[in-house]
Amino acid sequence: MHLPPEIPLKCCPPTHRSMLDVALGHTTTLRLHPRNRHLVEWANRTCTSAEIVLCSGRPLPTIRPELVTSLALVDTIPESLLRLRNLRKLTVAFPQASLHVPDKRKLSSFCPPTVESLTFIRVRIALDWLPEGCTSLSLTRCRDVDVGAVLGNHLIFLCLDNCNIGNDDLARILSGCPGLASLQLPNNGALQVPVVLAMVPPLRSLDILCCHHSSAPQDVGVIVAAFPRLEELG
């Protein structure tokens, strides 16, 4: 019997919507709640990939490590992340209400080399290394960031929001990231684009003007002249 597509959707509880999508063939990726043991067992038998959100110090679920392609961690950085050999997207966040933010850790100590997109919010992180295939890096309220690790990398998108970035850091990023298409540096104080650059990345999006405690912004004409491919300036 053929059912109208809206019928299974209405009958399925919200907690199992992702499971329904897999069962109907809409996707092969399951968004997994790690506390649901039966769902984890089903995912191990059925899915080709899984997206996991993990909160408050809980261990990783007993899902096959090769299934995990996306992982979001809130208030926790569990052990054994390096065994997730197909992980592509990693997000780590410690909200403002977090009672404990762990001591600074080297990225290489927990990030698998397969990750392509990294997002950190209020994390004490030492960027000692970036995965070779990482094209997107976003840090928010992460202090004492050493931009040296991003230089010469394959980054296309870089966001350092409220990370105490200065003009020297900006000059190093612009000269050392030849493939950068989007650079977002809000809330870092007054920043000035260098007039002379050894290498000009193909920037299409740049945000350096919306900075708190900044004086009069740099002449927009100078910025536009430095990056002829620029489409967005904020």
C-alpha positions as CSV (number, residue, x, y, z in Angstrom):
1,M,0.0,0.0,0.0
2,H,1.3,3.4,-1.0
3,L,1.1,6.1,1.7
4,P,1.2,9.8,1.0
5,P,4.6,11.1,2.1
6,E,3.1,13.4,4.8
7,I,1.5,10.5,6.7
8,P,4.7,8.8,8.0
9,L,6.0,12.3,8.9
10,K,3.0,13.1,11.0
11,C,3.0,9.8,12.8
12,C,6.7,9.8,13.6
13,P,7.8,11.4,16.9
14,P,10.4,14.2,16.5
15,T,13.0,12.1,18.2
16,H,12.9,9.5,15.4
17,R,12.6,11.8,12.4
18,S,16.2,11.3,11.4
19,M,15.7,7.5,11.6
20,L,12.6,7.8,9.3
21,D,14.5,9.8,6.7
22,V,17.1,7.0,6.6
23,A,14.4,4.3,6.4
24,L,12.6,6.1,3.5
25,G,15.9,6.5,1.6
26,H,15.9,10.3,1.9
27,T,19.4,10.2,3.3
28,T,22.1,7.8,4.4
29,T,23.1,10.0,7.4
30,L,21.6,9.6,10.8
31,R,21.5,12.4,13.3
32,L,22.1,10.4,16.5
33,H,21.2,11.0,20.1
34,P,23.8,8.9,22.0
35,R,21.6,8.1,25.0
36,N,19.2,6.1,22.8
37,R,20.8,2.6,22.9
38,H,18.3,1.0,20.5
39,L,18.9,3.8,17.9
40,V,22.7,3.3,18.2
41,E,22.3,-0.4,17.6
42,W,20.1,0.2,14.6
43,A,22.5,2.8,13.2
44,N,25.4,0.2,13.5
45,R,23.4,-2.2,11.3
46,T,21.8,0.2,8.9
47,C,23.5,3.5,8.3
48,T,26.5,4.5,6.2
49,S,27.2,7.7,8.3
50,A,26.1,9.4,11.4
51,E,26.0,13.0,12.9
52,I,26.4,13.1,16.7
53,V,25.8,15.8,19.2
54,L,27.4,15.1,22.6
55,C,26.8,17.2,25.7
56,S,28.0,17.5,29.3
57,G,30.9,15.1,29.7
58,R,29.1,12.0,28.2
59,P,31.3,9.4,26.5
60,L,31.0,8.7,22.8
61,P,28.3,6.2,22.1
62,T,29.1,2.6,21.1
63,I,28.6,3.4,17.4
64,R,31.1,2.1,14.8
65,P,33.8,4.8,14.6
66,E,33.9,4.7,10.8
67,L,30.3,5.9,10.7
68,V,30.8,9.2,12.4
69,T,31.2,12.0,9.9
70,S,30.1,15.0,12.0
71,L,30.5,15.6,15.7
72,A,29.4,18.5,17.8
73,L,30.6,18.6,21.4
74,V,29.1,20.9,24.0
75,D,30.8,21.3,27.4
76,T,33.0,18.3,26.7
77,I,36.0,16.9,24.8
78,P,35.9,13.2,25.2
79,E,38.8,10.8,24.8
80,S,39.4,8.6,21.8
81,L,38.3,11.1,19.1
82,L,41.4,10.2,17.0
83,R,39.7,6.8,16.3
84,L,37.0,8.5,14.2
85,R,38.8,8.0,11.0
86,N,36.0,9.3,8.7
87,L,35.2,12.5,10.7
88,R,34.8,15.5,8.4
89,K,33.2,18.1,10.6
90,L,34.1,18.9,14.3
91,T,32.5,21.5,16.5
92,V,33.6,22.1,20.1
93,A,31.7,24.7,22.2
94,F,31.9,25.8,25.9
95,P,29.0,28.2,26.4
96,Q,29.1,31.3,28.6
97,A,27.3,29.4,31.3
98,S,29.9,26.6,31.4
99,L,31.3,26.1,34.9
100,H,34.6,24.7,33.7
101,V,36.5,25.2,30.5
102,P,39.4,22.7,30.2
103,D,43.0,23.8,30.2
104,K,44.6,24.6,26.8
105,R,45.0,21.5,24.6
106,K,46.9,21.0,21.4
107,L,44.6,20.4,18.4
108,S,46.7,17.5,17.3
109,S,46.0,15.7,20.6
110,F,42.3,15.1,19.8
111,C,41.5,16.1,16.2
112,P,41.5,13.3,13.5
113,P,43.5,14.1,10.4
114,T,40.4,13.7,8.1
115,V,38.6,16.7,9.4
116,E,37.7,19.3,6.8
117,S,35.7,21.8,8.9
118,L,36.6,23.0,12.4
119,T,34.6,25.3,14.7
120,F,35.6,26.2,18.3
121,I,33.7,28.5,20.7
122,R,35.3,29.5,24.0
123,V,37.8,26.8,23.8
124,R,41.4,27.0,25.1
125,I,43.0,25.6,22.0
126,A,46.6,25.5,20.8
127,L,46.7,25.5,17.0
128,D,49.9,23.5,16.7
129,W,48.7,21.8,13.5
130,L,45.8,21.7,11.0
131,P,44.6,18.7,9.1
132,E,45.9,18.7,5.5
133,G,42.3,18.7,4.0
134,C,40.9,21.4,6.4
135,T,39.3,24.2,4.3
136,S,37.2,25.9,7.0
137,L,38.3,27.1,10.4
138,S,36.1,29.2,12.8
139,L,37.1,30.3,16.3
140,T,35.0,32.5,18.5
141,R,36.2,34.0,21.8
142,C,39.3,31.8,21.8
143,R,42.1,33.8,23.3
144,D,45.9,33.7,22.6
145,V,45.5,32.1,19.2
146,D,48.7,31.6,17.3
147,V,47.9,32.1,13.6
148,G,51.1,30.4,12.5
149,A,49.4,27.0,12.1
150,V,47.0,28.3,9.4
151,L,49.8,29.7,7.2
152,G,50.4,27.8,4.0
153,N,47.3,25.7,4.6
154,H,44.5,25.0,2.2
155,L,42.0,27.1,4.1
156,I,39.2,28.7,2.0
157,F,37.2,30.1,5.0
158,L,38.7,31.6,8.2
159,C,36.8,33.2,11.0
160,L,38.5,34.6,14.1
161,D,35.8,36.3,16.1
162,N,36.8,38.1,19.3
163,C,40.2,36.3,19.4
164,N,42.4,39.3,20.1
165,I,43.8,39.4,16.6
166,G,46.1,42.3,15.7
167,N,47.5,43.9,12.6
168,D,50.6,41.7,12.6
169,D,48.4,38.6,12.7
170,L,46.3,40.0,9.8
171,A,49.4,40.6,7.7
172,R,50.6,37.1,8.3
173,I,47.2,35.6,7.4
174,L,46.9,37.6,4.2
175,S,50.5,36.7,3.1
176,G,50.4,33.1,4.2
177,C,47.0,31.8,3.1
178,P,47.1,31.8,-0.7
179,G,43.7,30.1,-1.3
180,L,41.7,32.1,1.2
181,A,38.3,33.2,-0.2
182,S,36.5,34.4,3.0
183,L,38.2,36.1,6.0
184,Q,36.0,37.1,9.0
185,L,37.7,39.0,11.8
186,P,34.9,40.8,13.8
187,N,35.3,42.1,17.3
188,N,39.1,42.3,17.3
189,G,39.7,46.0,17.6
190,A,40.9,48.3,14.9
191,L,42.5,46.4,12.0
192,Q,44.3,47.8,9.0
193,V,44.9,46.0,5.7
194,P,48.5,46.3,4.8
195,V,49.1,48.5,1.7
196,V,51.7,46.1,0.3
197,L,51.3,42.4,0.3
198,A,53.8,39.7,-0.8
199,M,50.9,37.5,-1.8
200,V,47.3,38.5,-2.4
201,P,44.7,35.7,-1.6
202,P,41.6,35.6,-3.9
203,L,39.3,37.1,-1.2
204,R,35.7,37.4,-2.1
205,S,34.4,38.1,1.5
206,L,36.2,40.2,4.1
207,D,34.9,41.4,7.5
208,I,37.3,43.7,9.4
209,L,35.2,46.9,9.7
210,C,32.7,45.8,12.4
211,C,35.2,45.9,15.3
212,H,34.4,47.0,18.8
213,H,36.5,49.9,20.3
214,S,37.7,50.7,16.8
215,S,38.5,54.2,15.6
216,A,37.5,55.5,12.2
217,P,37.6,52.5,9.7
218,Q,40.3,52.2,7.1
219,D,39.5,53.8,3.8
220,V,37.3,51.3,1.9
221,G,39.0,52.3,-1.4
222,V,42.3,50.9,-0.1
223,I,40.7,47.6,0.8
224,V,38.9,47.3,-2.5
225,A,42.1,48.1,-4.5
226,A,44.0,45.4,-2.5
227,F,41.5,42.7,-3.3
228,P,40.0,43.1,-6.8
229,R,37.8,40.0,-6.5
230,L,36.1,41.2,-3.3
231,E,32.3,40.9,-3.4
232,E,31.4,41.4,0.3
233,L,33.0,43.9,2.8
234,G,31.8,44.2,6.3
